């Protein structure tokens, strides 16, 4: 073993022992320290392409959150003064705690899209809390980008949690035939359409030339995520009313991914605001799924080109690594017949699991 590698491994193992000591100490801020360390370890392992270890750290952190943090109390508050409340004996406020939870929410989503085995413990718990304290009615108009972003985030959490909760029912045709299940997915799809309409109406009311690149990037990111969730609903083995919109949805995903990449490139040119590594899903995951599912050769080619032009890493997602995967990817991996119908549903066939694909196709040279 190289001396530098030995040094890194030694200190990494030492840090892991210290982390476990903090978790077991029972000190007031032991939980926050442990969660912060988990986030760091997830990032380090993803950067090393050691995704299975990243998943272990993420799962441990998510379990700590679900078991030790009272989300109903945190998200039940409405006033700013209450949200800034600092519990006795704690070094951080409720807002800071919610920020850490939001970080794990992003991490779970990014890792889950990459590896089908990743549980959505924090997202599912957040989804339960939101259902208790809020309603899913989209307001008649958006008044700010911040409000719109929160609505999109809640929608993403709802869709991904619904997908996760339904995993165990994959081979149960009675479940998918249930009127309540059909209604749930139909309502989610319509909610996504409403969000897109409200968001685009809000942005059209603004002078786009007066909006900075950060705001435009945020707008494109939100639209990209919303269209991606619409596509996710259509990938469930219950083609509600999303199937006929498949081509348009995938085209919109690629369109807004390209817009977002343009804004990120502009930001990188004029500022140092664009990071080389982010935790939340960005353009790569959406482009990858568009490339997999579209039957339009032109759109498939464009998605692949944009992946190759993407810069930075998004959790476990690396555009250039996925382009390499595409080069060795065979059509037999792309289409898998759904167990419940004649429609193709590779997302549910789990053969689209990136983690398993990289291992099975032995794409090891980065």
Secondary structure, DSSP 8 states (H G I E B T S, - for coil): --HHHHHHHHHHHHHHHHHHHHHHH--TTHHHHHHHHHHHHHHHHHHTT-HHHHHHHHHHHHHHHHHH--HHHHHH--SHHHHT---TT-SS-HHHHHHHHHHHHHHHHHHHHH-TT---HHHHHHHHHHHHH------SS---HHHHHHHHHHHHHHHHHHHHHTGGGTT-HHHHH-HHHHHHHHHHHHHHHHHHHHHHHHHHTS-GGGS-HHHHHHHHHHHHHHHHHHHHHHHSS--TTTGGGHHHHHHHHHHHHHHHHHHHHHHHHH-S-S-SEESS--SHHHHHHHHHH---HHHHHHHHHHHHH--SEETTB-HHHHHHHHHH--HHHH--B-SSSSSB-HHHHSTT-HHHHHHHTT----
